[in-house]
Amino acid sequence: MDNLNIEYIEGFAVQLVGYKTWAIDEFGIAQCYLIEGETQAALIDTGVGQGNLRGIVDKLTNKPYIVINTHGHTDHIGGNDEFTDHPIFMNEYDDNISHIERLSDEDLTKFFKKSFNEPGFYGQKIYNMKRRYGKFTYNNISEGDVFDLGGRTLEVIETPGHTQGSIVLFDKEDRYMFSGDTIVSTPILIFNGLNSATVEKFHKSLDKLMSFREKTDIIYPGHYLRPIGTTYIDELWELSEMIYKGEASSSSFDLSHMTTEKTIISKYRKASIVYTPDYVLDMAD
C-alpha cells in the first residue's frame, strides 16, 4: 500500500513528520526539514543543490523563512545559493568547508559519484555540471542562540565532532531535536578531510545533548526519511567514551569512496562511529 503521507515533488520525497514539520528527502542523499511557526518558518539544511528545493519550500509555506545549516558539508549547504534573499545561519567553525563555489568540476564530479554510493540513493545518476554554485553569505550562530518562529523556538546546541562547526537544533515546544549528522542511525564519521573534531570532543558534545535527553521525544537526523529514538544519544555517549578511553573493539571499515585514510569502526548496540586513530584524543587537553 502506498504511504499517503509521502508526496513526491520535483523528485524529492516530502513527508509531514510532525506538527507543521516536513522532511524533504533529496533522492536519499540528505534530509532537509521545514519547520513552521506562527510568524515565520525555518529551513534546516539545503542538501546538495541538485534539485528545485526552493520551489518545494515555497509551495509548503507562505510565511517568511530563514535557512539554518547544521554544518558546512556540501550535502547540507549545496542549495544555499537558492536562498540568498533569505537570512542564512551557520556556525563559523565550518566556514572553511562551506565554499562549494570554489570546487572544481573534478571535485564536484567526485562528490556526486560519492553521493550515488550512499545507501538508499534513489535519484538518477546524473549530475548537472552546468550548474554553477554561487557564493552565499551567512550569519554566525553559536551555543544558546534561539530562533523564535512564533509559538515554537529552535535553540542552538554546538556539537563539534563530525565537524568542528556542527550544531543540533532543539524545538522545546514540540520536544523535537534536529541533529544534522551529529546523531544519525548510520555511523558517525570522524576523520581527516571532514573538518572533524575528535571522538573525545564528540563525547563532550554528547554530554550536552544528554541534558536534553528527557526533554526530547523524537530526533530528526540529517540522513534517511525516518526519525530515530533518543536511545541513540545514550549509546553514542557510551561508545564514544569507550573509544577515547581505549576500551572499544574495532575493525577495518572501507570508506575508500570518501577518503584515502584507513578508517576503522567501533560499535555499541545501535550506535557506531567510523574514525581514524589520530582523531580519537583531543590533544588540546
ChimeraX commands (.cxc) that place a marker at each C-alpha (Angstrom):
marker #1 position 0.00,0.00,0.00 radius 0.5
marker #1 position 1.27,3.47,-0.85 radius 0.5
marker #1 position 2.17,5.77,2.02 radius 0.5
marker #1 position -0.30,8.61,1.53 radius 0.5
marker #1 position 1.72,10.82,3.85 radius 0.5
marker #1 position 4.62,10.94,1.37 radius 0.5
marker #1 position 4.31,13.25,-1.60 radius 0.5
marker #1 position 6.84,13.35,-4.43 radius 0.5
marker #1 position 7.55,16.90,-5.56 radius 0.5
marker #1 position 10.29,17.68,-8.11 radius 0.5
marker #1 position 11.67,14.18,-7.48 radius 0.5
marker #1 position 12.01,14.82,-3.73 radius 0.5
marker #1 position 10.11,12.71,-1.20 radius 0.5
marker #1 position 8.26,15.13,1.10 radius 0.5
marker #1 position 6.66,13.88,4.29 radius 0.5
marker #1 position 4.74,15.60,7.06 radius 0.5
marker #1 position 6.57,14.08,10.05 radius 0.5
marker #1 position 5.23,16.24,12.89 radius 0.5
marker #1 position 3.25,19.33,13.70 radius 0.5
marker #1 position 3.96,21.77,10.86 radius 0.5
marker #1 position 7.21,19.89,10.28 radius 0.5
marker #1 position 8.14,18.48,6.87 radius 0.5
marker #1 position 11.03,16.20,5.99 radius 0.5
marker #1 position 12.33,16.79,2.47 radius 0.5
marker #1 position 14.39,13.84,1.27 radius 0.5
marker #1 position 16.80,14.74,-1.53 radius 0.5
marker #1 position 16.99,11.50,-3.54 radius 0.5
marker #1 position 18.15,9.51,-0.50 radius 0.5
marker #1 position 21.30,11.63,-0.17 radius 0.5
marker #1 position 20.33,14.05,2.59 radius 0.5
marker #1 position 17.40,15.28,4.64 radius 0.5
marker #1 position 16.21,18.87,4.83 radius 0.5
marker #1 position 13.46,19.96,7.21 radius 0.5
marker #1 position 10.94,22.76,7.05 radius 0.5
marker #1 position 9.56,23.89,10.42 radius 0.5
marker #1 position 6.74,26.40,10.51 radius 0.5
marker #1 position 5.76,28.64,13.42 radius 0.5
marker #1 position 3.00,31.19,13.72 radius 0.5
marker #1 position 5.06,34.07,12.29 radius 0.5
marker #1 position 7.89,32.52,10.28 radius 0.5
marker #1 position 9.43,29.22,9.22 radius 0.5
marker #1 position 12.92,27.72,9.19 radius 0.5
marker #1 position 14.52,25.51,6.55 radius 0.5
marker #1 position 17.13,23.25,8.12 radius 0.5
marker #1 position 19.85,22.38,5.57 radius 0.5
marker #1 position 19.61,22.62,1.79 radius 0.5
marker #1 position 21.03,19.31,0.50 radius 0.5
marker #1 position 23.41,19.03,-2.45 radius 0.5
marker #1 position 21.55,21.62,-4.52 radius 0.5
marker #1 position 20.77,19.42,-7.49 radius 0.5
marker #1 position 17.00,19.86,-7.45 radius 0.5
marker #1 position 14.40,22.58,-7.12 radius 0.5
marker #1 position 14.35,22.78,-3.33 radius 0.5
marker #1 position 13.31,26.43,-3.45 radius 0.5
marker #1 position 10.14,25.54,-5.35 radius 0.5
marker #1 position 9.23,22.90,-2.77 radius 0.5
marker #1 position 9.72,25.20,0.22 radius 0.5
marker #1 position 7.74,28.00,-1.40 radius 0.5
marker #1 position 4.91,25.54,-2.07 radius 0.5
marker #1 position 4.82,24.25,1.52 radius 0.5
marker #1 position 4.81,27.60,3.32 radius 0.5
marker #1 position 3.67,31.14,2.62 radius 0.5
marker #1 position 5.43,32.53,5.67 radius 0.5
marker #1 position 8.81,34.31,5.61 radius 0.5
marker #1 position 11.56,31.84,6.37 radius 0.5
marker #1 position 15.20,31.57,7.36 radius 0.5
marker #1 position 17.79,28.93,6.48 radius 0.5
marker #1 position 19.86,27.18,9.17 radius 0.5
marker #1 position 22.74,24.83,8.32 radius 0.5
marker #1 position 23.56,22.08,10.80 radius 0.5
marker #1 position 27.12,22.01,9.43 radius 0.5
marker #1 position 29.12,23.04,6.39 radius 0.5
marker #1 position 29.39,19.87,4.30 radius 0.5
marker #1 position 28.38,20.07,0.67 radius 0.5
marker #1 position 25.40,17.72,1.09 radius 0.5
marker #1 position 23.92,20.13,3.65 radius 0.5
marker #1 position 24.75,23.57,2.18 radius 0.5
marker #1 position 24.62,22.76,-1.55 radius 0.5
marker #1 position 21.35,24.57,-2.14 radius 0.5
marker #1 position 22.17,27.68,-0.08 radius 0.5
marker #1 position 22.68,29.82,-3.15 radius 0.5
marker #1 position 18.99,29.33,-4.00 radius 0.5
marker #1 position 18.13,31.23,-0.83 radius 0.5
marker #1 position 20.42,34.25,-0.82 radius 0.5
marker #1 position 17.37,36.51,-0.43 radius 0.5
marker #1 position 16.67,34.84,2.92 radius 0.5
marker #1 position 18.77,35.06,6.09 radius 0.5
marker #1 position 21.20,32.10,6.27 radius 0.5
marker #1 position 22.77,30.91,9.53 radius 0.5
marker #1 position 25.75,28.60,10.11 radius 0.5
marker #1 position 28.48,28.12,12.70 radius 0.5
marker #1 position 31.66,29.88,11.59 radius 0.5
marker #1 position 33.89,26.95,12.55 radius 0.5
marker #1 position 32.73,25.24,9.34 radius 0.5
marker #1 position 33.43,28.21,7.10 radius 0.5
marker #1 position 36.50,26.56,5.56 radius 0.5
marker #1 position 34.46,23.64,4.18 radius 0.5
marker #1 position 31.39,25.60,3.07 radius 0.5
marker #1 position 32.71,27.29,-0.09 radius 0.5
marker #1 position 31.16,24.99,-2.66 radius 0.5
marker #1 position 31.54,27.73,-5.29 radius 0.5
marker #1 position 35.32,27.13,-5.18 radius 0.5
marker #1 position 35.12,23.43,-6.06 radius 0.5
marker #1 position 36.48,22.41,-9.44 radius 0.5
marker #1 position 34.45,20.37,-11.91 radius 0.5
marker #1 position 36.64,17.39,-10.99 radius 0.5
marker #1 position 35.92,17.81,-7.28 radius 0.5
marker #1 position 32.18,18.13,-7.95 radius 0.5
marker #1 position 32.21,15.01,-10.11 radius 0.5
marker #1 position 33.92,13.06,-7.32 radius 0.5
marker #1 position 31.40,14.36,-4.80 radius 0.5
marker #1 position 28.35,13.39,-6.84 radius 0.5
marker #1 position 29.75,9.94,-7.62 radius 0.5
marker #1 position 30.26,9.50,-3.87 radius 0.5
marker #1 position 26.65,10.51,-3.32 radius 0.5
marker #1 position 25.46,7.83,-5.74 radius 0.5
marker #1 position 27.12,5.22,-3.49 radius 0.5
marker #1 position 25.15,6.30,-0.44 radius 0.5
marker #1 position 22.82,3.57,0.88 radius 0.5
marker #1 position 19.25,4.41,-0.11 radius 0.5
marker #1 position 20.12,6.66,-3.07 radius 0.5
marker #1 position 17.14,6.66,-5.45 radius 0.5
marker #1 position 17.80,9.61,-7.77 radius 0.5
marker #1 position 19.02,9.44,-11.32 radius 0.5
marker #1 position 22.76,9.01,-11.56 radius 0.5
marker #1 position 23.09,12.25,-13.45 radius 0.5
marker #1 position 24.71,15.39,-12.06 radius 0.5
marker #1 position 24.20,18.79,-13.59 radius 0.5
marker #1 position 27.72,20.01,-14.29 radius 0.5
marker #1 position 26.28,23.09,-15.95 radius 0.5
marker #1 position 25.01,24.22,-12.57 radius 0.5
marker #1 position 27.39,26.77,-11.15 radius 0.5
marker #1 position 27.21,27.00,-7.40 radius 0.5
marker #1 position 27.08,30.57,-6.23 radius 0.5
marker #1 position 28.59,32.16,-3.17 radius 0.5
marker #1 position 26.37,32.74,-0.17 radius 0.5
marker #1 position 26.83,34.81,2.94 radius 0.5
marker #1 position 25.74,33.66,6.36 radius 0.5
marker #1 position 25.27,34.90,9.89 radius 0.5
marker #1 position 27.25,33.09,12.59 radius 0.5
marker #1 position 25.31,31.13,15.19 radius 0.5
marker #1 position 26.59,29.78,18.49 radius 0.5
marker #1 position 25.63,28.00,21.68 radius 0.5
marker #1 position 22.39,29.19,23.21 radius 0.5
marker #1 position 21.12,31.23,20.25 radius 0.5
marker #1 position 17.34,30.92,19.95 radius 0.5
marker #1 position 15.22,31.38,16.82 radius 0.5
marker #1 position 11.65,32.44,17.64 radius 0.5
marker #1 position 9.31,31.22,14.91 radius 0.5
marker #1 position 6.18,32.29,16.76 radius 0.5
marker #1 position 4.78,29.73,19.19 radius 0.5
marker #1 position 7.82,27.50,18.78 radius 0.5
marker #1 position 11.54,28.07,19.15 radius 0.5
marker #1 position 14.75,26.47,17.91 radius 0.5
marker #1 position 17.70,26.55,20.31 radius 0.5
marker #1 position 21.25,26.11,19.02 radius 0.5
marker #1 position 23.46,23.48,20.69 radius 0.5
marker #1 position 27.08,23.41,19.49 radius 0.5
marker #1 position 28.15,19.78,18.95 radius 0.5
marker #1 position 31.68,19.56,17.49 radius 0.5
marker #1 position 32.51,16.04,16.41 radius 0.5
marker #1 position 31.55,15.12,12.86 radius 0.5
marker #1 position 32.69,18.66,12.02 radius 0.5
marker #1 position 34.09,21.47,14.13 radius 0.5
marker #1 position 31.04,23.61,13.46 radius 0.5
marker #1 position 28.27,21.04,13.83 radius 0.5
marker #1 position 25.12,22.10,15.66 radius 0.5
marker #1 position 21.90,20.50,16.83 radius 0.5
marker #1 position 18.62,22.41,16.97 radius 0.5
marker #1 position 16.21,21.81,19.86 radius 0.5
marker #1 position 12.49,22.52,19.47 radius 0.5
marker #1 position 11.41,22.87,23.10 radius 0.5
marker #1 position 7.70,23.26,22.44 radius 0.5
marker #1 position 7.35,20.13,20.31 radius 0.5
marker #1 position 10.15,18.16,22.01 radius 0.5
marker #1 position 11.99,17.61,18.71 radius 0.5
marker #1 position 15.72,17.54,18.09 radius 0.5
marker #1 position 17.11,18.24,14.60 radius 0.5
marker #1 position 20.52,16.61,14.70 radius 0.5
marker #1 position 22.14,17.02,11.28 radius 0.5
marker #1 position 24.97,14.49,11.18 radius 0.5
marker #1 position 25.65,14.66,14.92 radius 0.5
marker #1 position 23.11,11.91,15.66 radius 0.5
marker #1 position 22.25,9.55,12.82 radius 0.5
marker #1 position 21.34,5.86,12.62 radius 0.5
marker #1 position 24.31,5.19,10.35 radius 0.5
marker #1 position 27.95,5.51,11.51 radius 0.5
marker #1 position 29.13,8.88,12.78 radius 0.5
marker #1 position 32.16,9.86,10.66 radius 0.5
marker #1 position 35.17,11.46,12.35 radius 0.5
marker #1 position 38.41,11.67,10.38 radius 0.5
marker #1 position 40.70,13.89,8.33 radius 0.5
marker #1 position 39.18,15.75,5.39 radius 0.5
marker #1 position 35.80,16.36,7.03 radius 0.5
marker #1 position 36.88,19.23,9.30 radius 0.5
marker #1 position 36.18,16.82,12.16 radius 0.5
marker #1 position 36.88,17.35,15.82 radius 0.5
marker #1 position 37.95,14.27,17.83 radius 0.5
marker #1 position 35.98,11.40,19.28 radius 0.5
marker #1 position 36.79,12.78,22.73 radius 0.5
marker #1 position 35.38,16.19,21.84 radius 0.5
marker #1 position 32.36,14.48,20.30 radius 0.5
marker #1 position 31.80,12.76,23.65 radius 0.5
marker #1 position 31.75,16.18,25.33 radius 0.5
marker #1 position 29.13,17.29,22.81 radius 0.5
marker #1 position 27.04,14.26,23.71 radius 0.5
marker #1 position 27.38,15.26,27.37 radius 0.5
marker #1 position 25.45,18.41,26.47 radius 0.5
marker #1 position 22.83,16.51,24.50 radius 0.5
marker #1 position 22.29,14.20,27.47 radius 0.5
marker #1 position 20.90,17.19,29.36 radius 0.5
marker #1 position 18.23,17.49,26.65 radius 0.5
marker #1 position 17.55,13.75,26.64 radius 0.5
marker #1 position 14.47,13.82,28.89 radius 0.5
marker #1 position 13.08,16.89,27.12 radius 0.5
marker #1 position 13.15,15.21,23.69 radius 0.5
marker #1 position 10.73,12.69,22.20 radius 0.5
marker #1 position 12.00,12.42,18.61 radius 0.5
marker #1 position 15.27,13.04,16.80 radius 0.5
marker #1 position 15.15,14.07,13.15 radius 0.5
marker #1 position 18.55,13.19,11.61 radius 0.5
marker #1 position 20.31,14.58,8.56 radius 0.5
marker #1 position 20.01,11.38,6.55 radius 0.5
marker #1 position 17.18,8.93,5.80 radius 0.5
marker #1 position 13.46,9.59,5.88 radius 0.5
marker #1 position 12.91,8.18,9.36 radius 0.5
marker #1 position 13.00,9.79,12.80 radius 0.5
marker #1 position 15.11,7.96,15.39 radius 0.5
marker #1 position 14.84,7.44,19.13 radius 0.5
marker #1 position 16.72,9.24,21.88 radius 0.5
marker #1 position 18.45,6.00,22.85 radius 0.5
marker #1 position 20.97,6.87,20.15 radius 0.5
marker #1 position 22.23,9.68,22.40 radius 0.5
marker #1 position 22.81,7.23,25.26 radius 0.5
marker #1 position 24.52,4.63,23.11 radius 0.5
marker #1 position 26.74,7.09,21.25 radius 0.5
marker #1 position 27.72,8.58,24.61 radius 0.5
marker #1 position 28.74,5.13,25.89 radius 0.5
marker #1 position 30.55,4.22,22.66 radius 0.5
marker #1 position 32.50,7.48,22.34 radius 0.5
marker #1 position 33.68,7.13,25.94 radius 0.5
marker #1 position 34.80,3.56,25.29 radius 0.5
marker #1 position 36.74,4.67,22.21 radius 0.5
marker #1 position 38.65,7.57,23.76 radius 0.5
marker #1 position 39.41,5.50,26.89 radius 0.5
marker #1 position 40.81,2.71,24.68 radius 0.5
marker #1 position 38.15,0.21,25.74 radius 0.5
marker #1 position 36.30,-0.26,22.44 radius 0.5
marker #1 position 36.93,-3.07,19.98 radius 0.5
marker #1 position 37.27,-2.04,16.35 radius 0.5
marker #1 position 37.58,-3.44,12.85 radius 0.5
marker #1 position 38.52,-2.05,9.46 radius 0.5
marker #1 position 35.78,-0.24,7.56 radius 0.5
marker #1 position 36.01,0.60,3.87 radius 0.5
marker #1 position 35.26,4.23,3.04 radius 0.5
marker #1 position 37.56,4.39,0.04 radius 0.5
marker #1 position 34.87,6.27,-1.91 radius 0.5
marker #1 position 35.27,9.08,0.64 radius 0.5
marker #1 position 38.86,9.07,1.85 radius 0.5
marker #1 position 42.31,7.56,1.35 radius 0.5
marker #1 position 42.62,7.19,5.14 radius 0.5
marker #1 position 42.44,3.72,6.68 radius 0.5
marker #1 position 39.25,4.01,8.69 radius 0.5
marker #1 position 38.04,1.73,11.47 radius 0.5
marker #1 position 34.63,1.22,13.05 radius 0.5
marker #1 position 33.54,0.64,16.64 radius 0.5
marker #1 position 30.02,-0.36,17.62 radius 0.5
marker #1 position 27.87,-0.41,20.74 radius 0.5
marker #1 position 24.31,-1.67,20.39 radius 0.5
marker #1 position 22.76,0.50,17.64 radius 0.5
marker #1 position 25.50,3.15,17.75 radius 0.5
marker #1 position 28.57,3.14,15.53 radius 0.5
marker #1 position 31.46,5.53,14.88 radius 0.5
marker #1 position 33.93,5.39,11.99 radius 0.5
marker #1 position 37.22,7.14,12.73 radius 0.5
marker #1 position 40.99,7.04,12.44 radius 0.5
marker #1 position 43.26,6.59,15.49 radius 0.5
marker #1 position 44.69,10.12,15.15 radius 0.5
marker #1 position 41.20,11.56,15.64 radius 0.5
marker #1 position 40.45,9.90,18.99 radius 0.5
marker #1 position 42.04,12.07,21.68 radius 0.5
marker #1 position 41.73,15.82,21.94 radius 0.5
marker #1 position 45.41,16.81,22.09 radius 0.5
marker #1 position 44.43,20.33,23.08 radius 0.5
marker #1 position 43.70,18.87,26.53 radius 0.5
marker link #1:1,2 radius 0.2
marker link #1:2,3 radius 0.2
marker link #1:3,4 radius 0.2
marker link #1:4,5 radius 0.2
marker link #1:5,6 radius 0.2
marker link #1:6,7 radius 0.2
marker link #1:7,8 radius 0.2
marker link #1:8,9 radius 0.2
marker link #1:9,10 radius 0.2
marker link #1:10,11 radius 0.2
marker link #1:11,12 radius 0.2
marker link #1:12,13 radius 0.2
marker link #1:13,14 radius 0.2
marker link #1:14,15 radius 0.2
marker link #1:15,16 radius 0.2
marker link #1:16,17 radius 0.2
marker link #1:17,18 radius 0.2
marker link #1:18,19 radius 0.2
marker link #1:19,20 radius 0.2
marker link #1:20,21 radius 0.2
marker link #1:21,22 radius 0.2
marker link #1:22,23 radius 0.2
marker link #1:23,24 radius 0.2
marker link #1:24,25 radius 0.2
marker link #1:25,26 radius 0.2
marker link #1:26,27 radius 0.2
marker link #1:27,28 radius 0.2
marker link #1:28,29 radius 0.2
marker link #1:29,30 radius 0.2
marker link #1:30,31 radius 0.2
marker link #1:31,32 radius 0.2
marker link #1:32,33 radius 0.2
marker link #1:33,34 radius 0.2
marker link #1:34,35 radius 0.2
marker link #1:35,36 radius 0.2
marker link #1:36,37 radius 0.2
marker link #1:37,38 radius 0.2
marker link #1:38,39 radius 0.2
marker link #1:39,40 radius 0.2
marker link #1:40,41 radius 0.2
marker link #1:41,42 radius 0.2
marker link #1:42,43 radius 0.2
marker link #1:43,44 radius 0.2
marker link #1:44,45 radius 0.2
marker link #1:45,46 radius 0.2
marker link #1:46,47 radius 0.2
marker link #1:47,48 radius 0.2
marker link #1:48,49 radius 0.2
marker link #1:49,50 radius 0.2
marker link #1:50,51 radius 0.2
marker link #1:51,52 radius 0.2
marker link #1:52,53 radius 0.2
marker link #1:53,54 radius 0.2
marker link #1:54,55 radius 0.2
marker link #1:55,56 radius 0.2
marker link #1:56,57 radius 0.2
marker link #1:57,58 radius 0.2
marker link #1:58,59 radius 0.2
marker link #1:59,60 radius 0.2
marker link #1:60,61 radius 0.2
marker link #1:61,62 radius 0.2
marker link #1:62,63 radius 0.2
marker link #1:63,64 radius 0.2
marker link #1:64,65 radius 0.2
marker link #1:65,66 radius 0.2
marker link #1:66,67 radius 0.2
marker link #1:67,68 radius 0.2
marker link #1:68,69 radius 0.2
marker link #1:69,70 radius 0.2
marker link #1:70,71 radius 0.2
marker link #1:71,72 radius 0.2
marker link #1:72,73 radius 0.2
marker link #1:73,74 radius 0.2
marker link #1:74,75 radius 0.2
marker link #1:75,76 radius 0.2
marker link #1:76,77 radius 0.2
marker link #1:77,78 radius 0.2
marker link #1:78,79 radius 0.2
marker link #1:79,80 radius 0.2
marker link #1:80,81 radius 0.2
marker link #1:81,82 radius 0.2
marker link #1:82,83 radius 0.2
marker link #1:83,84 radius 0.2
marker link #1:84,85 radius 0.2
marker link #1:85,86 radius 0.2
marker link #1:86,87 radius 0.2
marker link #1:87,88 radius 0.2
marker link #1:88,89 radius 0.2
marker link #1:89,90 radius 0.2
marker link #1:90,91 radius 0.2
marker link #1:91,92 radius 0.2
marker link #1:92,93 radius 0.2
marker link #1:93,94 radius 0.2
marker link #1:94,95 radius 0.2
marker link #1:95,96 radius 0.2
marker link #1:96,97 radius 0.2
marker link #1:97,98 radius 0.2
marker link #1:98,99 radius 0.2
marker link #1:99,100 radius 0.2
marker link #1:100,101 radius 0.2
marker link #1:101,102 radius 0.2
marker link #1:102,103 radius 0.2
marker link #1:103,104 radius 0.2
marker link #1:104,105 radius 0.2
marker link #1:105,106 radius 0.2
marker link #1:106,107 radius 0.2
marker link #1:107,108 radius 0.2
marker link #1:108,109 radius 0.2
marker link #1:109,110 radius 0.2
marker link #1:110,111 radius 0.2
marker link #1:111,112 radius 0.2
marker link #1:112,113 radius 0.2
marker link #1:113,114 radius 0.2
marker link #1:114,115 radius 0.2
marker link #1:115,116 radius 0.2
marker link #1:116,117 radius 0.2
marker link #1:117,118 radius 0.2
marker link #1:118,119 radius 0.2
marker link #1:119,120 radius 0.2
marker link #1:120,121 radius 0.2
marker link #1:121,122 radius 0.2
marker link #1:122,123 radius 0.2
marker link #1:123,124 radius 0.2
marker link #1:124,125 radius 0.2
marker link #1:125,126 radius 0.2
marker link #1:126,127 radius 0.2
marker link #1:127,128 radius 0.2
marker link #1:128,129 radius 0.2
marker link #1:129,130 radius 0.2
marker link #1:130,131 radius 0.2
marker link #1:131,132 radius 0.2
marker link #1:132,133 radius 0.2
marker link #1:133,134 radius 0.2
marker link #1:134,135 radius 0.2
marker link #1:135,136 radius 0.2
marker link #1:136,137 radius 0.2
marker link #1:137,138 radius 0.2
marker link #1:138,139 radius 0.2
marker link #1:139,140 radius 0.2
marker link #1:140,141 radius 0.2
marker link #1:141,142 radius 0.2
marker link #1:142,143 radius 0.2
marker link #1:143,144 radius 0.2
marker link #1:144,145 radius 0.2
marker link #1:145,146 radius 0.2
marker link #1:146,147 radius 0.2
marker link #1:147,148 radius 0.2
marker link #1:148,149 radius 0.2
marker link #1:149,150 radius 0.2
marker link #1:150,151 radius 0.2
marker link #1:151,152 radius 0.2
marker link #1:152,153 radius 0.2
marker link #1:153,154 radius 0.2
marker link #1:154,155 radius 0.2
marker link #1:155,156 radius 0.2
marker link #1:156,157 radius 0.2
marker link #1:157,158 radius 0.2
marker link #1:158,159 radius 0.2
marker link #1:159,160 radius 0.2
marker link #1:160,161 radius 0.2
marker link #1:161,162 radius 0.2
marker link #1:162,163 radius 0.2
marker link #1:163,164 radius 0.2
marker link #1:164,165 radius 0.2
marker link #1:165,166 radius 0.2
marker link #1:166,167 radius 0.2
marker link #1:167,168 radius 0.2
marker link #1:168,169 radius 0.2
marker link #1:169,170 radius 0.2
marker link #1:170,171 radius 0.2
marker link #1:171,172 radius 0.2
marker link #1:172,173 radius 0.2
marker link #1:173,174 radius 0.2
marker link #1:174,175 radius 0.2
marker link #1:175,176 radius 0.2
marker link #1:176,177 radius 0.2
marker link #1:177,178 radius 0.2
marker link #1:178,179 radius 0.2
marker link #1:179,180 radius 0.2
marker link #1:180,181 radius 0.2
marker link #1:181,182 radius 0.2
marker link #1:182,183 radius 0.2
marker link #1:183,184 radius 0.2
marker link #1:184,185 radius 0.2
marker link #1:185,186 radius 0.2
marker link #1:186,187 radius 0.2
marker link #1:187,188 radius 0.2
marker link #1:188,189 radius 0.2
marker link #1:189,190 radius 0.2
marker link #1:190,191 radius 0.2
marker link #1:191,192 radius 0.2
marker link #1:192,193 radius 0.2
marker link #1:193,194 radius 0.2
marker link #1:194,195 radius 0.2
marker link #1:195,196 radius 0.2
marker link #1:196,197 radius 0.2
marker link #1:197,198 radius 0.2
marker link #1:198,199 radius 0.2
marker link #1:199,200 radius 0.2
marker link #1:200,201 radius 0.2
marker link #1:201,202 radius 0.2
marker link #1:202,203 radius 0.2
marker link #1:203,204 radius 0.2
marker link #1:204,205 radius 0.2
marker link #1:205,206 radius 0.2
marker link #1:206,207 radius 0.2
marker link #1:207,208 radius 0.2
marker link #1:208,209 radius 0.2
marker link #1:209,210 radius 0.2
marker link #1:210,211 radius 0.2
marker link #1:211,212 radius 0.2
marker link #1:212,213 radius 0.2
marker link #1:213,214 radius 0.2
marker link #1:214,215 radius 0.2
marker link #1:215,216 radius 0.2
marker link #1:216,217 radius 0.2
marker link #1:217,218 radius 0.2
marker link #1:218,219 radius 0.2
marker link #1:219,220 radius 0.2
marker link #1:220,221 radius 0.2
marker link #1:221,222 radius 0.2
marker link #1:222,223 radius 0.2
marker link #1:223,224 radius 0.2
marker link #1:224,225 radius 0.2
marker link #1:225,226 radius 0.2
marker link #1:226,227 radius 0.2
marker link #1:227,228 radius 0.2
marker link #1:228,229 radius 0.2
marker link #1:229,230 radius 0.2
marker link #1:230,231 radius 0.2
marker link #1:231,232 radius 0.2
marker link #1:232,233 radius 0.2
marker link #1:233,234 radius 0.2
marker link #1:234,235 radius 0.2
marker link #1:235,236 radius 0.2
marker link #1:236,237 radius 0.2
marker link #1:237,238 radius 0.2
marker link #1:238,239 radius 0.2
marker link #1:239,240 radius 0.2
marker link #1:240,241 radius 0.2
marker link #1:241,242 radius 0.2
marker link #1:242,243 radius 0.2
marker link #1:243,244 radius 0.2
marker link #1:244,245 radius 0.2
marker link #1:245,246 radius 0.2
marker link #1:246,247 radius 0.2
marker link #1:247,248 radius 0.2
marker link #1:248,249 radius 0.2
marker link #1:249,250 radius 0.2
marker link #1:250,251 radius 0.2
marker link #1:251,252 radius 0.2
marker link #1:252,253 radius 0.2
marker link #1:253,254 radius 0.2
marker link #1:254,255 radius 0.2
marker link #1:255,256 radius 0.2
marker link #1:256,257 radius 0.2
marker link #1:257,258 radius 0.2
marker link #1:258,259 radius 0.2
marker link #1:259,260 radius 0.2
marker link #1:260,261 radius 0.2
marker link #1:261,262 radius 0.2
marker link #1:262,263 radius 0.2
marker link #1:263,264 radius 0.2
marker link #1:264,265 radius 0.2
marker link #1:265,266 radius 0.2
marker link #1:266,267 radius 0.2
marker link #1:267,268 radius 0.2
marker link #1:268,269 radius 0.2
marker link #1:269,270 radius 0.2
marker link #1:270,271 radius 0.2
marker link #1:271,272 radius 0.2
marker link #1:272,273 radius 0.2
marker link #1:273,274 radius 0.2
marker link #1:274,275 radius 0.2
marker link #1:275,276 radius 0.2
marker link #1:276,277 radius 0.2
marker link #1:277,278 radius 0.2
marker link #1:278,279 radius 0.2
marker link #1:279,280 radius 0.2
marker link #1:280,281 radius 0.2
marker link #1:281,282 radius 0.2
marker link #1:282,283 radius 0.2
marker link #1:283,284 radius 0.2
marker link #1:284,285 radius 0.2
view
